[in-house]
Structure formats: C-alpha cells, structure tokens
Amino acid sequence: MNASVHVEDTDDETGPSWKAWLIGGVALIALVGGYWYFTQDKVAPRARRVPIPVRVGAVTQYDMPVVEHTLGTVVPFTTVQVSPRVSGVIENADFKEGQTVKKGDLLFEIDPRPYQAAYDNAVATEADAKAKADRYKRLYQQNAVGAQDEDDAQAAYGVAKANVDAARLNLEFTKIRSPVDGKTGPILVQQGNMVIANLTTTPLVTIDQFQPIKVSFSLPQTDLPRIQARQKTPQGLVATVNLQDQGGEQVQAPVDFVSNAVNNVSGTIELRATFKNTDSALVPGQLVNVTVQLNDIPDAIVVPHQSVNIGPDGDFVYALKDNKSVVTPVKVLFDDGGNTAVTGDLTVGEQVVTDGQLRLVPGSTVAIAGAVPKRGAGGARRGARGARRGGKAG
C-alpha cells in the first residue's frame, strides 16, 4: 500500500518538469529567430549606404595630337656588295673588317701583272698603228696609196687606241675601291683566293652607308587617310625616334617614303624616314621606338584612359555629381594610352572615376580615395558631449 503511493508521487513530480523544459526551448528559439529577423532588415540598408572608395581624375580640354607609336627597324641608306670586275688572285685586303671607309678608299688588290703586260702590249700596238696611220695619210696626200689603204690604217689606229683604254681600265680594276662612304662588314673572300669576274656569286665584302640612314616602320592601313592628309599640310609627316633608353636623345626626320601597296598579310603600310645620323647612334638592324603625329584634335575634351568603360550600349564614364556616380555615355575620338579624347556630356574640371568602377552602379555613393572627410553636425555634437564629459571628470 505504501509502495504504490510512492510511485504515483514520483510520476507527478517529473511530468510537469519535462513539459516546462520543452516550452522553454521553443520560446528561446522563437526569441532568437525574431531577433535575427527584425535586426536583419535594419542592418542591411545601413551596409548598402556605406560609400564605395574610388579614385578619380579631372576632365581637361586642350589641342590633343593624334599620334601613333610603333616599332621601327633601322636600314642602311645604301647597301653595296663589292665584287671583282676582273679575274685574278687577291693579293691584299687593305682595310680591317668593320672599318669605316670613304668613297675611293682602297679595299682589295688583285694580282696586276697580267693586266700590266696586256696594257704595255696595247700601248706598243697603238704606237705602231699611229705611225702607220700617219705614214699612210702622207702617202695618200701624195697619191701614192689608195683611199682604202689610208682608211684601213686610220681604222687600225682607232682600234689600237680603244684597246689601250680597255687595258688601262682592266689594270685599274685590279685595285678595288669603295664606291660609297660606309662601314664594312666581314671579309667574305680572303686573301689568296682566285676570283672570276662576273661569275663569283659571293661578294668580297658588303658596305652599309649609315650617314644618312633610314628607319622603316609600318602603320595600320586604317591610318592611310590620315597619312595622306598629313602629307598635304605644311607640317608634313614627321617621324620621331626615341633613343633616350639607349643614352641618346629624340631625333626627328620627315617621312620621305610611303609604300605604294598595303601588306595583305599584316594589313599595314610601310613608311620610311631618313635621318642624318651624324653621331652614328642608329645602326642597321636596330629596333627603335617610332612616334608619328598624324593629326590634331583642337579643343578636345580629354579624360584619363582608365576612366573609359565599355558597356552594352557603347563606351561610358562614371562622372561624379554630389558624390554620386552618374553614367555618362561618350564617344572615343582618340586614345594615346594615357589620355583619351572623347565627346559627351562632360564639362572641364568635372571628376570621373578612374579606379573602382566594378563596384559601382548608377547612383552609388562614393568616397574619393585620399580625400579628407568633412566633419558633420553629428560629429560636432559628439565632440561637444565629449568635452562636457571631460569637464565633469575634471
């Protein structure tokens, strides 16, 4: 009887405790969920109102030159392959490889003895023919010989004179001289070799004329109308070569050659400019940076290159009005890699975003990087309250 009563008392005590824990857990979950729900809507708008940091540049206006930058190759003004004009054995090379030579300087000597003998023989034959021609002339005047004999003697004398001239030239050709001012390359046929006139395919040496010298470069075929228009102006087309990275200076020269055809593989057209090269800074085969001014855009509206963006409807910039981003469509006239000439609803002095555009949408509030923020009224009140607290503490 007593044991039965004890069991019933235990069940009455544990039942209400289990239900209380269950009700408390559900209430706690509901409380945490409600707190998250009501605070989430309040925090999100505040996060969206945080200004987006950007960098900006100013809109400017000036006469912008339309220039093209390209790589050019230095080519000799003249390249001469020196070859023998008479056959024989090369006896001497009278210069050093790589030497700068003047026109007429002696380069090679071919064994002259056969040509000296031929010349001496021609001179002797000429003297005999001259004596015979003079004798027949006197005899003809005395009617001692016929006209045909006198004519034959005069003709033989003329042939003898021509043979002397030919022998003299061949003898002179044994001394091979430089036909131009320039710099020699390596000697391709060494001393002691036999060379055959008009049959030796390998030149004895190659000479490049480098004062003056030419720079060859190519521009896109789309620039051809500008090139042709610029050539007709008083300024003409001028090429500038920058040698500052090689310790030199910028040098300019007029473009004196525009190719008569566009390269159908690369879609470019070749141009050349001739430079005096008095300091020998330009060397054949050298690669140089070439700048060519093709036109001018007067009073151009210019923005930094980084500010121009490409959108589905064309190019645009983010202009700033009251620290908010505004999409402004523009049309690019020319881009030199640093600045871009455009047309659009922009004013001189206006700020455009140059960095941070990917985070912007129209109407975004921005904070200019490096700008000192202004202290608002709230900040002043906080400062005043802080001052009052400081006074009470003192």
C-alpha positions in Angstrom: 0.0 0.0 0.0 2.8 2.4 0.9 4.9 1.4 -2.1 2.1 2.1 -4.5 1.6 5.6 -3.2 5.4 6.3 -3.5 5.4 5.5 -7.3 2.5 7.8 -8.0 4.1 10.7 -6.2 7.3 10.3 -8.4 5.4 10.4 -11.7 3.5 13.6 -10.7 6.8 15.4 -10.0 8.7 14.5 -13.2 5.9 15.1 -15.7 5.5 18.9 -15.3 9.3 19.4 -15.3 9.7 17.8 -18.7 6.9 19.9 -20.2 8.5 23.1 -18.8 11.8 22.4 -20.4 10.1 21.8 -23.8 8.1 25.0 -23.6 11.2 27.0 -22.6 13.3 25.7 -25.5 10.6 26.6 -28.1 10.3 30.1 -26.6 14.1 30.6 -26.8 14.2 29.5 -30.4 11.3 31.9 -31.3 13.1 34.7 -29.4 16.4 34.2 -31.3 14.6 33.9 -34.6 12.6 37.1 -34.0 15.7 39.0 -33.0 17.5 37.9 -36.3 14.5 38.7 -38.4 13.9 42.2 -37.1 17.6 43.2 -36.9 18.5 41.9 -40.4 16.3 44.4 -42.2 17.8 47.2 -40.2 21.5 46.2 -40.7 21.3 45.6 -44.5 20.2 49.1 -45.5 22.9 50.6 -43.3 25.5 48.4 -45.1 24.3 49.5 -48.5 24.7 53.1 -47.6 28.4 52.7 -47.0 30.3 54.9 -49.6 32.3 53.0 -52.1 36.0 54.1 -52.3 37.2 55.2 -55.7 39.9 57.1 -57.4 39.1 60.0 -59.7 40.6 62.2 -62.5 39.7 65.5 -63.9 38.2 66.3 -67.3 40.5 68.6 -69.2 40.5 70.4 -72.6 43.4 71.1 -74.9 44.6 70.5 -78.5 45.4 66.8 -78.5 47.8 65.4 -81.0 46.8 62.2 -82.8 50.0 60.1 -82.7 50.9 56.5 -83.5 53.5 54.6 -81.6 55.2 51.7 -83.3 58.5 49.7 -83.6 60.8 50.6 -86.5 63.9 49.0 -88.0 67.0 50.9 -89.0 68.0 50.1 -92.6 71.1 51.4 -94.4 70.7 54.3 -96.8 72.7 52.2 -99.3 74.0 48.6 -99.2 76.8 47.8 -101.7 78.1 44.3 -102.4 81.6 44.7 -103.6 82.5 42.2 -106.4 85.6 41.9 -108.7 85.4 43.4 -112.2 88.4 41.4 -113.4 89.6 37.9 -112.7 92.7 37.1 -110.7 94.2 36.2 -107.3 93.5 38.5 -104.4 96.9 39.7 -103.1 95.9 42.2 -100.4 93.0 43.4 -98.3 93.8 47.0 -97.4 91.2 47.5 -94.7 90.0 45.9 -91.4 86.7 44.2 -91.0 84.1 46.7 -89.6 86.2 49.7 -90.6 84.5 52.9 -91.7 85.7 53.8 -95.2 85.3 56.7 -97.6 84.4 56.6 -101.2 87.5 55.8 -103.3 89.4 54.1 -100.4 91.4 51.0 -101.5 89.8 47.8 -100.4 91.4 44.9 -102.3 94.3 44.4 -104.7 94.2 41.7 -107.4 97.4 40.5 -109.0 98.1 43.2 -111.6 100.9 41.6 -113.6 98.8 40.0 -116.4 96.9 43.2 -116.8 100.1 45.3 -116.7 101.5 43.2 -119.5 98.3 43.5 -121.6 98.4 47.2 -121.1 102.0 47.5 -122.2 101.3 45.4 -125.3 98.3 47.6 -126.1 100.4 50.7 -125.8 103.0 49.3 -128.1 100.4 48.3 -130.7 98.9 51.7 -130.5 102.2 53.4 -131.2 102.8 51.2 -134.3 99.2 51.8 -135.5 99.6 55.5 -135.1 102.9 55.6 -137.0 101.3 53.5 -139.8 98.2 55.8 -139.9 100.4 58.9 -140.1 102.5 57.4 -142.9 99.5 56.3 -145.0 98.0 59.7 -144.5 101.1 61.4 -146.1 101.2 58.8 -148.9 97.6 59.4 -149.6 98.1 63.1 -149.9 100.9 62.3 -152.4 98.5 59.9 -154.3 101.0 57.1 -153.5 98.3 54.8 -151.9 94.7 54.5 -152.4 91.9 55.8 -150.2 91.0 52.4 -149.0 94.5 51.7 -147.7 94.5 55.1 -145.9 91.1 54.4 -144.3 92.3 50.9 -143.1 95.3 52.4 -141.4 93.2 55.0 -139.6 90.7 52.4 -138.5 93.5 50.2 -137.2 94.9 53.1 -135.2 91.4 53.7 -133.7 91.1 50.0 -132.7 94.6 50.2 -131.1 93.6 53.3 -129.1 90.4 51.5 -127.8 92.5 48.5 -126.8 94.8 50.8 -124.8 91.8 52.3 -123.0 90.4 48.8 -122.2 93.7 47.5 -121.0 94.1 50.6 -118.8 90.6 50.0 -117.2 91.4 46.4 -116.5 94.6 47.4 -114.9 92.8 50.0 -112.7 90.2 47.4 -111.8 92.8 45.3 -110.1 92.6 47.9 -107.3 89.1 47.5 -105.9 88.0 50.8 -104.2 85.0 51.6 -102.1 82.1 53.0 -104.2 80.4 54.7 -101.2 81.0 56.1 -97.7 80.1 53.5 -95.1 81.0 50.7 -92.8 82.4 47.4 -94.0 81.2 44.1 -92.9 83.3 40.9 -92.6 85.6 39.9 -95.5 83.8 37.1 -97.3 86.6 36.1 -99.7 90.0 36.0 -98.1 93.5 36.9 -99.5 95.0 34.3 -101.8 91.7 33.2 -103.3 91.0 33.2 -107.1 88.1 35.3 -108.1 86.4 35.3 -111.5 84.8 38.4 -112.9 81.0 38.2 -113.4 81.0 34.6 -112.1 81.9 35.0 -108.4 78.5 34.9 -106.7 79.8 35.7 -103.2 80.7 39.4 -102.8 84.2 40.2 -101.4 82.6 42.5 -98.7 79.4 44.4 -98.0 79.4 48.1 -97.2 76.5 49.8 -95.5 76.0 53.5 -95.8 74.8 54.8 -92.5 75.2 58.6 -92.8 72.4 59.3 -93.7 70.4 56.3 -92.6 66.7 55.2 -92.9 64.2 54.0 -90.4 61.5 51.7 -91.7 58.2 51.2 -89.8 54.6 50.2 -90.5 51.3 51.7 -89.6 47.8 50.1 -89.8 46.0 50.6 -93.1 43.2 52.4 -91.2 45.7 55.3 -90.8 46.2 55.7 -94.5 43.7 58.6 -95.0 45.3 60.5 -92.1 48.8 59.8 -93.6 47.8 61.1 -97.0 46.0 64.2 -95.5 49.0 65.0 -93.2 51.4 64.8 -96.2 49.5 67.7 -97.8 49.8 70.0 -94.8 52.7 72.5 -94.4 53.9 70.5 -91.4 54.1 67.3 -93.3 54.6 63.8 -91.8 57.4 63.7 -89.3 58.8 60.6 -87.6 60.4 60.9 -84.1 62.8 58.2 -82.9 63.3 57.9 -79.1 66.8 56.9 -78.2 66.7 58.0 -74.6 66.6 54.4 -73.3 69.9 53.9 -75.0 71.5 57.1 -73.6 70.7 59.2 -76.6 68.1 61.8 -77.5 64.9 62.2 -79.5 65.6 62.8 -83.2 63.2 63.8 -85.9 63.1 63.5 -89.7 60.4 63.9 -92.4 58.8 60.8 -93.8 60.1 60.6 -97.4 58.6 57.3 -98.4 55.2 55.8 -98.2 54.8 52.4 -99.8 52.6 52.0 -102.9 50.8 48.9 -101.5 49.3 47.6 -98.3 50.7 44.4 -97.0 47.8 42.0 -97.4 49.1 39.7 -94.7 49.6 42.2 -91.9 47.2 44.9 -93.1 49.9 47.6 -92.7 51.7 50.0 -94.9 55.4 50.7 -94.8 56.8 54.2 -94.3 60.5 55.4 -94.1 62.2 58.4 -92.8 65.8 59.5 -93.5 68.0 60.7 -90.5 71.3 62.4 -90.8 72.8 60.2 -88.0 75.8 62.4 -87.6 76.6 60.7 -84.2 76.2 57.2 -85.6 73.6 56.4 -82.9 71.5 54.5 -85.4 72.9 51.2 -86.6 71.5 49.0 -89.4 69.2 46.3 -88.0 68.5 48.2 -84.8 64.9 48.2 -83.4 63.7 51.7 -82.3 60.6 53.3 -80.9 58.9 55.5 -83.5 56.3 58.1 -83.0 54.4 59.7 -85.8 51.9 62.6 -85.4 49.1 62.1 -87.9 46.6 64.9 -86.8 45.5 67.3 -84.1 42.1 67.4 -82.4 41.6 71.1 -81.5 39.9 71.9 -78.1 39.5 68.2 -77.3 37.6 67.0 -74.2 40.2 64.7 -72.6 39.7 62.2 -69.8 42.1 59.7 -68.2 42.5 56.5 -70.2 41.4 54.4 -67.2 38.1 56.2 -66.8 36.6 54.9 -70.1 34.5 51.7 -69.7 32.9 49.5 -72.4 29.2 48.8 -71.9 26.5 47.0 -73.9 25.4 50.3 -75.4 28.9 51.7 -76.1 31.6 53.5 -74.2 30.8 55.4 -71.0 32.4 57.0 -67.9 31.3 57.4 -64.3 31.0 61.1 -63.6 30.6 62.3 -60.1 27.7 64.7 -59.1 27.3 65.3 -55.4 29.5 62.3 -54.6 27.2 60.0 -56.6 28.1 58.1 -59.7 26.4 59.1 -62.9 26.7 57.0 -66.1 27.7 59.4 -68.9 28.0 57.9 -72.5 31.0 59.1 -74.5 32.4 58.5 -78.0 36.1 57.9 -78.2 37.9 60.1 -80.8 41.5 59.0 -80.0 43.4 57.2 -77.2 47.1 57.6 -76.8 47.3 55.0 -73.9 47.4 57.7 -71.2 44.6 60.1 -72.1 41.5 59.7 -74.3 39.8 62.4 -76.3 36.0 61.9 -76.2 32.7 63.6 -77.0 29.9 63.5 -74.5 28.0 65.4 -71.8 31.2 66.3 -69.8 32.5 69.7 -68.6 36.0 70.8 -67.9 37.0 70.2 -64.3 34.4 67.6 -63.7 35.6 64.4 -61.9 35.4 61.0 -63.5 36.1 57.6 -61.8 39.4 56.1 -62.8 39.6 53.2 -60.3 36.8 51.2 -58.6 34.2 51.2 -61.4 33.5 47.5 -61.0 31.7 48.1 -57.7 29.6 51.0 -58.9 26.1 51.2 -60.2 24.3 54.3 -61.3 23.6 56.5 -58.2 26.2 54.8 -56.0 27.6 57.0 -53.2 31.3 57.2 -53.4 34.2 58.2 -51.2 37.2 59.6 -53.1 40.4 57.9 -52.0 42.8 60.3 -50.4 40.1 63.0 -49.7 39.8 64.4 -46.2 36.2 63.7 -44.9 34.2 66.7 -43.7 33.1 66.8 -40.1 29.3 66.9 -39.9 26.9 68.2 -37.2 26.7 64.8 -35.6 30.4 64.8 -35.2 30.4 68.2 -33.7 27.8 67.3 -31.2 29.7 64.2 -30.2 32.8 66.3 -29.8 30.8 68.7 -27.6 29.4 65.9 -25.5 32.9 64.5 -25.1 34.1 67.9 -24.0 31.4 68.2 -21.4 32.2 64.7 -20.1 35.8 65.7 -19.9 34.9 68.9 -17.9 32.8 66.9 -15.4 35.5 64.4 -15.0 38.0 67.2 -14.2 
